Amino acid sequence: MKTKHILELADVKAIAAAAEAEAVKNQWAVTIAIVDDGGHLLWLQRLDGAPPVSAHIAPAKAHTAALGRRESKIYEDVINQGRTSFLSAPGIQGMLEGGVPIMKEGICIGAVGVSGVKSNEDAQIAKAGIAAIGL
């Protein structure tokens, strides 16, 4: 039997605070979503001025990154390179850059999804959040 690492509430709060700080520092109005390894929502935070639709997109990006165990940008790139049939992949909706898996010892323990600014900026915020817990 293996031991499984999980995100605790303190981890989630630290990730959210660091992601928020990165967004605020850059004056970016975004929504931040954090999910567990199964893509289940643990945290949703919509900063002042973030578009309402971002509250749907951020969790979808996080869900995709958690289930795929890779950044959601990979799926966007696959589709942009012509493999549009990937749009029909079951259960995956957030195939845009901005979803980043949280990896510990090579295992995905969750993901962060951000929406509201340019996709690479969304990813920057997500990565800043993850860095707060030393991963």
RONUDO-251550 format. One record per residue: residue number from 0; x, y, z of N, C-alpha, C, O in turn. Coordinates in pm, 1 decimal, m for minus. Layout:
residues N
seq,neast,nnorth,nup,caeast,canorth,caup,ceast,cnorth,cup,oeast,onorth,oup
NUM,X,Y,Z,X,Y,Z,X,Y,Z,X,Y,Z
...
//
This chain:
residues 135
seq,neast,nnorth,nup,caeast,canorth,caup,ceast,cnorth,cup,oeast,onorth,oup
0,83.5,m117.3,0.0,0.0,0.0,0.0,88.6,124.4,0.0,190.9,127.9,68.4
1,50.1,225.5,m75.6,128.7,347.9,m87.1,70.8,458.2,0.2,m47.6,457.9,33.9
2,155.2,550.3,34.9,112.3,670.3,104.4,82.5,776.8,m0.3,158.8,795.1,m95.2
3,m28.3,846.3,17.6,m70.4,946.3,m80.0,m61.6,1085.8,m18.6,m115.7,1111.2,89.1
4,6.8,1175.1,m88.4,10.9,1314.5,m46.7,m118.9,1381.2,m89.7,m170.7,1353.2,m197.8
5,m170.9,1468.7,m6.0,m290.9,1544.2,m41.2,m271.5,1690.7,m3.7,m190.0,1724.2,82.2
6,m346.9,1776.0,m68.7,m347.0,1917.3,m32.4,m430.7,1935.4,93.3,m543.6,1886.8,101.4
7,m375.1,2005.1,190.8,m450.1,2039.5,310.7,m499.7,2182.0,296.0,m452.3,2255.5,209.4
8,m594.2,2221.8,379.4,m649.9,2355.6,371.0,m542.2,2462.9,381.6,m549.2,2564.6,312.7
9,m442.8,2441.1,467.1,m333.4,2538.9,480.4,m257.3,2553.9,348.4,m216.6,2664.5,312.8
10,m238.0,2444.2,276.2,m171.4,2449.4,145.2,m255.3,2529.8,46.5,m204.4,2616.0,m25.2
11,m384.0,2499.9,44.3,m475.4,2567.5,m47.5,m476.2,2717.8,m20.8,m471.9,2798.1,m114.0
12,m481.7,2755.0,106.7,m481.5,2897.4,142.3,m350.1,2964.6,102.6,m350.9,3078.8,56.6
13,m238.9,2896.1,119.4,m108.8,2952.1,81.9,m98.9,2971.0,m69.0,m50.1,3073.7,m116.1
14,m145.1,2872.2,m144.4,m144.7,2881.6,m291.0,m231.9,2998.6,m335.1,m191.5,3079.3,m418.8
15,m351.7,3007.0,m278.0,m445.8,3112.6,m315.7,m389.5,3250.9,m283.1,m401.2,3343.3,m363.6
16,m329.0,3265.3,m166.6,m274.1,3394.9,m126.3,m160.4,3437.6,m218.4,m152.8,3554.0,m257.6
17,m72.5,3345.0,m252.9,39.6,3377.7,m341.6,m8.5,3407.9,m483.3,43.4,3498.4,m548.7
18,m106.7,3333.0,m530.3,m162.0,3359.5,m663.2,m230.3,3496.2,m665.4,m214.5,3573.2,m760.1
19,m305.8,3525.0,m560.5,m370.6,3655.5,m551.5,m266.2,3767.4,m549.2,m282.5,3868.7,m617.1
20,m160.2,3749.6,m472.2,m55.0,3851.2,m463.2,8.3,3876.5,m599.8,36.0,3991.2,m635.0
21,31.3,3770.4,m676.7,88.9,3785.2,m811.2,m7.1,3863.0,m901.4,35.4,3949.9,m977.5
22,m134.5,3831.9,m892.9,m233.3,3901.2,m974.5,m244.9,4048.5,m935.8,m247.8,4136.2,m1022.1
23,m251.3,4074.1,m807.1,m264.1,4211.4,m758.7,m140.3,4293.7,m794.8,m151.1,4409.2,m836.1
24,m23.1,4232.6,m778.6,103.2,4300.4,m812.2,102.3,4350.4,m956.6,155.2,4457.3,m987.0
25,41.6,4271.6,m1044.4,37.3,4304.9,m1186.8,m91.9,4374.9,m1228.2,m111.8,4405.4,m1345.8
26,m178.5,4399.7,m1132.0,m308.2,4463.2,m1156.4,m392.6,4383.4,m1254.8,m452.1,4438.2,m1347.6
27,m396.0,4251.9,m1231.6,m473.4,4161.7,m1315.6,m596.8,4114.6,m1239.8,m585.2,4058.1,m1131.0
28,m712.9,4137.2,m1295.9,m839.1,4093.0,m1236.6,m870.7,3952.6,m1288.4,m908.3,3935.6,m1404.4
29,m855.5,3853.3,m1202.6,m870.0,3713.4,m1243.3,m952.6,3634.8,m1142.8,m981.4,3680.8,m1032.2
30,m989.3,3515.6,m1185.0,m1045.6,3415.2,m1095.7,m942.4,3305.7,m1078.2,m878.3,3263.0,m1174.2
31,m927.0,3260.4,m953.7,m830.5,3156.6,m917.6,m907.8,3035.9,m866.8,m990.5,3048.0,m776.3
32,m881.2,2920.3,m924.5,m945.1,2796.1,m880.9,m837.1,2695.8,m842.9,m734.7,2684.3,m910.2
33,m861.3,2623.8,m734.7,m770.5,2518.1,m690.7,m852.7,2391.5,m674.5,m959.0,2392.8,m612.6
34,m802.6,2282.0,m730.7,m872.2,2153.5,m724.0,m780.7,2046.5,m665.7,m658.9,2063.5,m660.6
35,m840.6,1936.2,m622.1,m761.8,1822.2,m575.3,m721.1,1736.2,m694.8,m745.0,1773.9,m809.5
36,m660.4,1622.0,m668.7,m609.6,1537.4,m776.9,m719.3,1478.4,m864.8,m691.0,1433.2,m975.8
37,m842.0,1478.0,m818.3,m954.5,1430.3,m898.3,m1027.7,1541.5,m970.7,m1128.8,1517.2,m1036.7
38,m976.6,1664.7,m958.4,m1039.1,1777.3,m1024.8,m1154.1,1839.5,m947.3,m1227.3,1922.7,m1001.0
39,m1170.8,1799.9,m821.5,m1279.9,1852.7,m739.2,m1240.6,1986.5,m678.7,m1131.6,2001.3,m623.6
40,m1329.4,2082.6,m689.4,m1301.1,2219.6,m647.2,m1278.4,2229.9,m497.3,m1360.8,2185.8,m417.1
41,m1164.4,2289.4,m460.7,m1131.0,2316.3,m320.9,m1138.1,2465.8,m290.4,m1163.0,2504.8,m176.3
42,m1116.2,2550.0,m392.5,m1108.9,2694.8,m371.2,m1149.0,2766.3,m499.0,m1107.5,2728.1,m608.4
43,m1229.6,2870.0,m484.4,m1262.8,2956.6,m597.6,m1264.6,3099.3,m547.1,m1334.7,3131.9,m451.3
44,m1187.0,3183.7,m612.1,m1173.9,3322.8,m569.6,m1176.6,3412.3,m692.3,m1089.0,3404.1,m778.4
45,m1277.3,3497.4,m699.6,m1288.6,3590.9,m811.6,m1252.3,3729.2,m761.4,m1323.4,3787.3,m679.5
46,m1140.9,3781.7,m811.1,m1094.4,3913.8,m770.4,m1184.9,4022.2,m828.8,m1249.6,4001.5,m931.5
47,m1188.8,4135.9,m763.5,m1268.9,4247.8,m811.4,m1234.9,4279.2,m955.7,m1118.0,4291.6,m992.0
48,m1336.7,4291.6,m1036.5,m1317.9,4326.2,m1176.5,m1298.5,4208.3,m1270.1,m1295.1,4226.5,m1391.8
49,m1285.8,4088.6,m1216.4,m1268.2,3970.5,m1303.0,m1398.2,3943.8,m1378.6,m1506.6,3956.2,m1321.6
50,m1388.2,3907.6,m1504.8,m1509.1,3881.5,m1582.2,m1589.2,3764.9,m1523.4,m1529.9,3667.1,m1477.9
51,m1720.8,3773.4,m1523.5,m1801.8,3664.6,m1468.6,m1771.0,3527.8,m1530.5,m1771.9,3426.6,m1460.3
52,m1744.2,3524.3,m1660.2,m1716.9,3396.4,m1725.4,m1590.8,3330.1,m1671.1,m1576.5,3208.1,m1679.2
53,m1499.0,3409.8,m1615.7,m1375.2,3353.0,m1562.4,m1401.4,3258.6,m1445.7,m1319.3,3171.4,m1417.2
54,m1514.9,3275.0,m1378.0,m1551.0,3185.4,m1267.9,m1590.1,3046.6,m1318.7,m1597.5,2951.7,m1240.5
55,m1614.9,3034.5,m1447.8,m1640.8,2903.5,m1508.6,m1514.1,2848.1,m1573.3,m1489.0,2727.6,m1569.8
56,m1434.8,2937.2,m1632.3,m1316.7,2893.4,m1706.6,m1204.6,2847.7,m1613.4,m1141.5,2745.5,m1640.1
57,m1178.3,2920.4,m1504.9,m1067.7,2884.9,m1414.3,m1083.6,2743.7,m1356.8,m987.7,2666.7,m1361.0
58,m1200.2,2706.8,m1303.5,m1214.6,2569.5,m1252.9,m1200.1,2463.8,m1363.1,m1148.5,2354.8,m1338.7
59,m1246.0,2497.0,m1484.7,m1232.7,2401.7,m1595.5,m1085.6,2379.5,m1630.7,m1044.3,2266.6,m1657.1
60,m1007.3,2486.4,m1631.2,m863.7,2473.2,m1657.6,m796.0,2389.3,m1549.0,m714.1,2302.4,m1579.0
61,m830.6,2415.8,m1423.2,m771.4,2340.0,m1312.9,m810.3,2192.6,m1322.5,m726.1,2104.7,m1304.0
62,m935.9,2165.8,m1350.9,m986.3,2028.5,m1364.5,m909.1,1953.4,m1473.2,m866.9,1839.4,m1453.6
63,m891.7,2019.0,m1587.4,m818.8,1959.0,m1699.1,m674.1,1929.1,m1661.1,m622.6,1821.9,m1692.8
64,m608.6,2023.0,m1593.7,m468.5,2003.1,m1554.3,m455.7,1889.5,m1452.8,m360.0,1812.3,m1458.1
65,m550.8,1878.9,m1360.9,m545.1,1772.9,m1259.6,m566.8,1636.1,m1322.7,m489.9,1543.3,m1297.7
66,m670.3,1623.1,m1403.8,m700.4,1492.4,m1462.9,m596.2,1450.5,m1565.9,m564.2,1332.2,m1577.8
67,m543.1,1547.7,m1640.4,m442.4,1516.9,m1741.2,m302.2,1507.2,m1686.6,m211.9,1458.1,m1754.4
68,m282.8,1554.4,m1562.1,m151.2,1551.9,m1498.0,m47.4,1631.2,m1575.3,71.7,1600.4,m1572.5
69,m95.8,1735.7,m1645.5,m7.3,1822.1,m1724.2,m74.8,1956.5,m1742.3,m194.8,1971.1,m1719.1
70,3.6,2054.4,m1784.1,m53.2,2187.3,m1804.3,m160.1,2183.6,m1913.4,m146.4,2113.2,m2013.4
71,m265.2,2259.7,m1892.3,m374.3,2263.5,m1989.1,m329.3,2320.1,m2123.9,m394.3,2295.8,m2225.6
72,m220.3,2394.3,m2125.9,m167.1,2450.0,m2250.8,m134.8,2339.7,m2351.9,m144.6,2361.4,m2472.7
73,m97.1,2224.0,m2303.8,m63.6,2113.5,m2393.8,m183.3,2079.4,m2482.3,m167.5,2053.2,m2601.6
74,m302.2,2079.7,m2423.7,m422.7,2048.3,m2501.2,m454.3,2159.8,m2600.8,m495.3,2133.3,m2713.9
75,m435.0,2284.5,m2557.9,m455.7,2397.2,m2648.7,m361.7,2385.1,m2767.6,m403.0,2405.8,m2881.7
76,m236.2,2352.0,m2742.1,m138.0,2338.5,m2850.5,m176.5,2226.7,m2946.9,m165.0,2242.8,m3068.4
77,m221.8,2114.0,m2893.6,m262.7,2000.4,m2977.7,m376.3,2042.5,m3071.3,m374.7,2011.4,m3190.4
78,m473.0,2112.3,m3016.8,m587.5,2157.0,m3096.5,m543.1,2260.5,m3199.9,m583.5,2254.1,m3316.0
79,m459.3,2356.2,m3157.2,m411.4,2459.4,m3249.4,m325.4,2401.7,m3361.9,m313.8,2462.4,m3468.4
80,m265.5,2285.6,m3338.9,m184.2,2221.3,m3442.7,m268.8,2135.9,m3536.7,m215.8,2064.7,m3621.9
81,m402.0,2143.8,m3520.1,m490.2,2079.3,m3615.7,m566.5,1958.5,m3567.3,m653.5,1908.4,m3638.5
82,m536.7,1910.7,m3449.4,m608.1,1791.9,m3401.2,m737.5,1835.9,m3330.3,m753.0,1819.3,m3209.3
83,m827.7,1891.4,m3408.5,m952.0,1945.9,m3353.5,m1043.5,1837.7,m3297.2,m1132.6,1867.8,m3217.7
84,m1023.2,1713.9,m3336.7,m1105.8,1604.7,m3282.0,m1086.2,1591.8,m3131.4,m1170.1,1532.8,m3063.1
85,m976.5,1646.3,m3078.5,m951.4,1640.0,m2934.7,m1054.5,1720.6,m2856.7,m1070.9,1700.6,m2736.4
86,m1123.6,1811.4,m2924.3,m1229.1,1889.4,m2859.4,m1341.4,1800.7,m2806.9,m1418.4,1842.2,m2720.3
87,m1350.9,1678.5,m2859.2,m1456.2,1586.3,m2815.6,m1412.1,1495.8,m2700.4,m1486.7,1405.8,m2661.7
88,m1293.1,1517.7,m2645.0,m1245.5,1435.6,m2532.4,m1345.3,1445.4,m2416.9,m1381.8,1555.8,m2376.3
89,m1389.6,1331.7,m2363.7,m1493.4,1334.6,m2259.6,m1442.9,1392.0,m2127.5,m1332.7,1361.0,m2082.4
90,m1526.5,1476.7,m2066.5,m1497.6,1527.6,m1933.7,m1392.0,1635.4,m1924.7,m1357.1,1679.0,m1815.0
91,m1340.3,1679.2,m2038.5,m1236.4,1782.7,m2037.2,m1291.5,1905.7,m2108.6,m1330.2,1899.5,m2225.3
92,m1294.2,2017.6,m2036.0,m1351.2,2138.9,m2093.7,m1251.8,2254.4,m2100.0,m1261.5,2338.3,m2189.5
93,m1158.3,2260.5,m2008.8,m1068.1,2374.7,m1999.9,m939.4,2354.0,m2075.3,m832.7,2344.2,m2014.8
94,m947.9,2347.1,m2206.9,m830.1,2319.0,m2287.5,m764.5,2447.6,m2336.8,m737.6,2464.9,m2455.7
95,m739.7,2537.1,m2241.3,m672.6,2664.0,m2267.1,m559.0,2678.0,m2167.6,m566.3,2624.0,m2057.3
96,m455.1,2749.2,m2204.9,m343.1,2771.3,m2112.9,m392.7,2842.3,m1987.4,m480.2,2928.7,m1993.6
97,m335.0,2803.9,m1873.0,m372.9,2865.2,m1746.3,m407.4,2764.3,m1638.9,m434.9,2801.8,m1524.9
98,m406.3,2636.6,m1673.9,m423.9,2528.8,m1577.1,m290.2,2461.5,m1554.3,m226.1,2416.1,m1649.1
99,m247.0,2454.5,m1427.7,m114.3,2400.7,m1396.2,m128.8,2294.4,m1287.7,m185.7,2321.7,m1182.0
100,m77.8,2173.2,m1312.5,m86.3,2069.2,m1209.4,7.6,2098.5,m1092.5,112.1,2161.3,m1109.5
101,m30.4,2052.9,m976.1,54.1,2062.6,m857.2,117.1,1924.9,m840.0,49.1,1828.3,m805.5
102,248.3,1916.9,m864.4,317.7,1788.5,m862.4,407.3,1777.9,m739.0,480.1,1871.3,m705.3
103,400.4,1663.4,m672.9,488.3,1634.1,m559.8,544.1,1494.1,m579.4,469.8,1396.3,m587.8
104,675.8,1486.4,m586.5,744.6,1358.7,m606.4,691.5,1284.0,m728.6,674.9,1162.0,m726.7
105,665.4,1360.2,m834.6,620.7,1302.3,m960.6,473.6,1264.5,m965.5,428.4,1207.0,m1064.4
106,398.4,1295.5,m861.5,256.3,1261.8,m854.4,174.0,1390.4,m849.8,209.2,1484.9,m779.3
107,65.0,1393.2,m925.0,m23.2,1508.8,m923.9,m110.5,1504.5,m798.9,m179.8,1405.9,m774.2
108,m106.6,1611.9,m720.3,m188.5,1618.8,m598.5,m298.4,1724.0,m611.0,m373.9,1746.3,m516.4
109,m307.7,1788.0,m725.6,m409.0,1889.2,m750.1,m367.4,1977.1,m865.6,m275.6,1944.2,m940.6
110,m436.5,2090.5,m879.5,m403.2,2183.9,m986.9,m460.9,2320.9,m954.5,m553.2,2335.9,m874.5
111,m402.1,2419.8,m1020.3,m450.4,2557.2,m1011.3,m491.6,2601.2,m1150.9,m419.5,2578.3,m1248.0
112,m607.5,2664.1,m1160.2,m653.4,2721.4,m1285.6,m681.5,2868.9,m1265.8,m741.0,2908.2,m1165.5
113,m639.5,2949.7,m1359.9,m659.5,3093.7,m1351.5,m717.2,3141.1,m1484.0,m679.6,3092.7,m1590.7
114,m809.7,3237.2,m1475.3,m869.2,3294.5,m1595.3,m897.2,3442.4,m1572.1,m935.8,3483.4,m1462.7
115,m877.2,3521.5,m1676.9,m911.4,3662.3,m1669.5,m818.9,3754.0,m1746.1,m857.4,3865.0,m1782.7
116,m695.7,3708.3,m1771.0,m600.9,3788.1,m1847.9,m547.5,3701.5,m1962.1,m607.0,3598.3,m1993.3
117,m437.3,3740.9,m2024.7,m378.9,3657.9,m2130.2,m344.9,3521.3,m2072.1,m309.9,3510.3,m1954.6
118,m355.1,3419.0,m2153.0,m334.6,3282.2,m2105.1,m198.7,3261.0,m2040.0,m189.4,3192.5,m1938.1
119,m92.5,3318.7,m2097.3,39.5,3300.8,m2036.9,47.3,3371.8,m1902.0,121.1,3328.3,m1813.6
120,m28.1,3480.8,m1885.1,m33.8,3550.5,m1757.1,m114.5,3470.1,m1655.1,m81.1,3467.2,m1536.6
121,m220.5,3405.2,m1702.1,m296.5,3314.8,m1615.5,m203.6,3206.4,m1560.3,m204.0,3178.5,m1440.4
122,m124.5,3146.0,m1648.1,m30.3,3041.5,m1606.2,74.4,3096.2,m1510.3,113.1,3028.0,m1415.4
123,120.2,3217.2,m1533.7,217.8,3280.9,m1444.8,161.3,3292.1,m1303.0,231.9,3265.4,m1205.7
124,36.4,3330.9,m1291.4,m28.9,3343.8,m1160.8,m40.5,3207.2,m1094.5,m11.6,3192.9,m975.7
125,m82.6,3107.2,m1170.6,m96.7,2971.8,m1115.8,36.9,2919.5,m1063.4,43.1,2861.7,m954.9
126,142.7,2939.6,m1139.9,275.1,2892.0,m1099.3,326.2,2965.9,m976.1,392.4,2906.5,m891.0
127,295.7,3095.4,m966.3,334.9,3170.5,m846.9,265.1,3114.2,m723.7,324.8,3106.2,m616.4
128,140.7,3075.6,m738.9,67.5,3015.2,m628.5,128.9,2883.8,m583.8,148.8,2860.9,m464.5
129,158.5,2798.7,m679.1,217.1,2667.3,m649.3,353.4,2682.2,m583.2,387.6,2604.6,m494.0
130,431.0,2780.2,m625.4,563.5,2802.6,m567.8,556.4,2833.4,m418.1,652.6,2810.0,m344.9
131,443.8,2885.1,m373.9,429.2,2921.8,m232.2,436.7,2802.7,m138.6,465.8,2818.1,m20.0
132,410.4,2682.9,m192.0,421.0,2562.9,m105.9,546.7,2482.6,m137.8,559.5,2366.1,m99.9
133,638.0,2546.9,m207.5,767.5,2485.0,m232.6,768.7,2378.4,m340.0,857.2,2292.8,m341.9
134,671.3,2382.8,m429.2,666.0,2283.4,m538.8,678.5,2350.8,m674.0,676.1,2283.4,m777.0
//
